Amino acid sequence: MNRSVDIPENFSLLISMDVPMNLRPMSLTTQSYRYVVAGVGTLLNMLVVVVIYNSRQLHYPRHVFWAAISVMNQFHIIYNIVEIIAIVGRNQVACQIFVLNAGVPYTIVLTFLAMAAFDRYLAVARYEWYKEKVTNRGIIFLLSIVFIVTYLIITSPFSTGFKNIQNCTVNLTHIHVILIYDLILGIVCVILHVMIFIRSRTAIKQQPSQLRQNRIPLQFIPTPSTNVVSAATHRMHQQVENAAEAPTDTLPPHFIESQLDADSLCFSWIFNRPKLNRLEIRAAFSMSINALPVWLCTFPVTVSGILIYWCILLQSNCPAVFRINPYINDMFIVHIIYSPLMYISTSTEFKRALIHLKQKCQCKCSRHT
């Protein structure tokens, strides 16, 4: 995201809004912290991608989104490592790569999370349409288009020649526009996640009541005479034949009503069941719980970056903002670990797929030995 800066001594040097990306030195503690986050995050995100890719039971849009988010988290990890190399190693190539991609991984991760939230909302609010129209291939195509378009738009100042990466400076005006987009996206998605949470919680509460309906006991009493059964069977066939021979508009109303009442009574779980998929509901509920904290953490990051922009633009002294911003950014990168970890721990489908994949690998290893 935006480059964290300390209080600049001379604001006149920054009036062009071009800030050297290595303005704030990176301590050994910060480096160690980021390397640990990068290592753990890589293991978790790669685990998510590998399991989803190799498990057919996870080839659904709700899991495709998580795979895409994990891939972008990995790009974010690489971006953080490039930043360390650029600052600590004073590497010019790493510096230029960092400047070119400033704000890109973070924004694309948020965009994918927003798309995943909208996908969950459609799965709960319009399940029949969602089941018919949404496919894995369509989701992958849409994610690819969004990735390309977002990347081209964010890096357009460099591709059009408006900005240059040779001087290794991050333009705060450019970052400010990106942060405004991230902030608006965060507000919309928090509202969307609250709606998903309410809808999915209501649907989950309704699901057990549909499954715990009173069953109708059937008792078969044997009789010594088969004439009763044969007579009843004959009368039933006679009624069916009469109903088939009669035109539909001449059927007596009481016959239709009695048949509908009988069907509704005996098969009420079919007629009264909600048109929702329990797995889709639980996936939406889990995503709201998992992703909502990420969105809530977005606000201090974006707001602090916006405040830094206005402090420099107005040439105001904002010591608290400049001092807090680095810590906020360092704390926020924990989402690289948080997102896949919460998905792994809350998705029962993923757990089953992981166990199945583990058993499959063990069987292959035992065959080779």
N, C-alpha and C positions, 0 to 999 in steps of 0.2 A: 504494500500500500504506500502511503506517503512516507517520505523519509523523515525520521524523527530528528529534530534539531535542538541544540541548546540555545541559550539566549545570545543572539548575535550582538557583538559590541558595536558594529557600525551598520545601521540599517540602510544607509545610502548605497552600500554594496549590494543590497538585496532588492533595491527598488525595481529592478528589471524582473523580479520574481524568479530568477534563476539561482537556485541554491546548490552549492557543491554537495554531491551525495556523500562525501566523506567528511562533512563539516563536524559531525559528532564522532569522536573516536569510540571504538567498541572495546569494552573491557573484556578481560579473560573470563570473568563470570558469565557475561552475556554470551560469549562465544560457546562456552561449555553448555549453557542452558539450551542454546539453539541447536547444538549438535545432538544433545540428548533428545530433544523434541523431534529432530529430523530422523534420528535412528528409530525411535519407537513409532513415529508416524508412518515411516516407510514400511515397517513390518505390518502394521495394522491395515493400512490402505492397500498394500499388495495382497494381503490375505483376502480382503473383501473382493478385489478384482479377480483373483485366481479362482476363488470358490464360486462366484457368480458365473464366471466364464465357463467353468467345467461342470456345472450342475444344471441339468436341463430343468429341474423343478424350480429353479430360480429365474428362468427366462420369462419374466413378466416385467411390464413397464415399471412397476414399483421398485424392482430390484435393479433394473437398468439405470435408473436415475442415481441410485446409490453407487453403482459402479462408476458412472461418469463423475460424480462428486469426488470419489476416492482418487480417480485419475487426476482431477484438477488439484486436489490436495497434494498429490505428489509433485505436480508442477510448482505449487507454492513452496514446497520443501526445497526443490532445486533452486528456486528463486532466492530463498533465504541463504542457501549455501553460497550462491553467486555473490550475494551482498557481502558476506563475510570475507570471501576471497578478494573482492574489490576494495574493501576498506582495510583489512589487515595486511593483505599481500600487495596492495596498491597496484593491482593488475588492471591495465588499461582496457583490455578486451572484456573482462568481467564487468568493469565499470560501465562500459557502453551497453552491454547486454542488460544490466540492471536498469539503466536510464531508459532504454527502449521499452522495457516491459514494466515500468513503474505503474502500479495500480492494476495491471492486467490480471494476474492470477486471483487476487482477492475479489475483483469485480465479477469474473467469470464464475467463481465458486458461489457467490451470492446469487448470480443469475440462475445457475443450475438449481440451487436450493429453492428459488422462487418458482421455477418451472415444476420442480418436484412437488411443491406445496399446491400449486394449481392442479397438477395431475391428481393428487389425493383428494382435492375438493371435488373435482369432476367424478371421481370414483365413488364418492359418497353421495353427492347431490344428484348426479345424473348417471346412475349405474348402468341402465339399459343402453343408453347412447354410448357410454364409455366402453362397455363390453363389445359393442358392435364396431366402433370406429377406431379405437386406439390399439395400435399394434407395436410390437418391438421394433420392427423395421422403421415405422414412421417416427418413433421416439428417437432412435439413433440418428436418423436423417435430420430431424429437427434440432437435436443437440449439436450435431456437426455444423449446421447452418448458423445457429446462434453463436457457437464458438468462433467461427470464421468472421462473422459480421462484427461481433463485439471486439475481437482482436484488431480488426482493420480500423474500426472507428476510433478505438483508444490510441492506436499508434499512428493515426492519420496525420498529426502534426509533423511527424518525422518523415513519413512517406511523401508528403506534399512539399517538403522543404521549409516549412514554417519554423521548425526547430531542428537543431543539430545535436547528434549524440557525441560528437568528437570532443566537446569540452567537458563531458561528464557532469552536467548539471541537471537537476530536476526542476522543471518549471512549475511553480506553485499554482499558477493560474490553471494550467492543464490538470494538475492534481485536484484543484478545488472543484472543477467541473465534474470530475469522476466521483468525488466524495458526495457532491449534491445528488448525483444519480444513485449512489449507494444508499444514501440516507432516505431518499424517496422510496427506493425499492424495499428498504428495511421496514418502513412504516406500513406500506401496503401489505407486505408479507406477514407482519405481526398480526394485522387485522385478519388476514386470510387464515393464519394458523389458529387464531382464537375461534373463528367460525368453524374450522375443521374439528377442533377440539370439542366444541359444543355439539356439533352434529354427530360426530363419531361416538361420543359418550352417550348421547341419547339413543343412538342405534344399538350400542352394546347393551344398554339396559333393557331395550326392547327384545333383543335376541333371545335371552333365556326364557322370557315369558312365552315366546312362541314355541320353545322347545319343551316347556314344562306344562303343556296343556293337559287337562284331564283325559286320560285314555278311556276309550269306550270298551268295557269288557264284553267279550263274546263267549257265550256258554253254549256248548253243543250237548243237547240231551238226546241220547239214543232212545228210539221207540221200537217196540216189538214189531210194528207193522210198517211195511214199506209203502203201503197204499197212500199214507199221508204225504210222504215225500214225493211220490209219483204224481199225486193229485196237485200238490203245490207246484211241482215243476211244470205240469201241464198248464196250470193257470198262468204261470209266469210266461211260458212260451206263447200262450194265446194273447196275452197283453202286449208282448213285443210285436207279434205279427199284426195285431190290430193297429198298433201305433205306427208301424212301418207302412201299412196300407193307407192310412189316413193322411190327407194333405197336412202340411205343417200349419196352415192357417186354420185348420179345423180341429186341431188337438184341443181337448178341453183344458182350460187354464189351470184347474186344480191338479191335472196330471203333471204339467210342467213344473208348477210350484212345488208339488210333493217331491219330484225328482231332484230339483235344485236344493230343497231343504235337506233331503237325505244326503246328497253329496256334500253339502256344506257341513252337515253334522259329522259325517264319517271322515271327511277329508278336510277338516277346517285348517289344518296346518299348511295345506296347499293353497287354499283360497285366501287365507288371511296373512300369509307370510309376506314380509316386506321384500321388495325387489332389490336386495342388497346382498353382497357377498361378505361373509364374515371375515375372511382373510383381508379383503380390501379395507374393511372398517378398522380392523386392528392395525393394519399397516398405516392407515391415516392417523389413527390415535397415537401410535408409537412415533411417527414422524413429527407430530405436533410437539410431543414431549421432548424429542431429541433435538429438533432444529430450533425451537423457540428460544432457548438460552443463547444460541449462536446469534440469532437476530437481535436479542436484547443487548448482547455485548457489542453489536455493531454500532450502536448509538454513541457510546463514549469515544470509540475510535474515530468515527466520522466527524463528530462534533469537535473533538480536540484538533483534528486536522484543519477543519474549517476555521476555527478560532485562530490557529497559527497563521493562516492566510490573511485574515483581517488584521491581526496584530502587526504583521509586517507591512501590509498595504497602508495602514493608517499610521505606521511608525510609532506604535504604542509599546509601552513596556509591559509585557505580560509574563512575568517570571514563573508564576504558578503553572501556566499552560505549557510553557516550554519544558519545565522540569517534569511534569506529570506525563506528557505525551510519550516519551520513550518507554516508560513502564507499562502504559496502557497497550502499546503495540506489542511489547514482549509478552504480556499476559494473553493477548488475544490470539497469538499463534497457537495456543493450546487447542484451538478448534480443529487443528490438523489431527490431533489425537482423539479429541472428544467425539467428533462425528462418527468415525468408523467404530470406535469402542462402544458407543451407545447403540449403534445399529447391530453390532455383533451380539451384544448382551440382551437386547430386547426382541430381536426377530427370531421367533421359533422356527420359521422356515429355514433361515440361514443356519441355525444350530443343527437341524436335521440334515441339511445338505452337507455341512462340515463333517458330521459324523459319518455320513454315507461315503463322502470322498475319502475320509481317513481309512475306512474299512476297505474301500476299493484299492487304495494304494498299498495297504497291508497285504491284500490278496495277491496283487501283482508282485510284490517283493517276495512273498512266500513261494510263488511259482518259480521265480528265477533262482531262488536258493535250492 
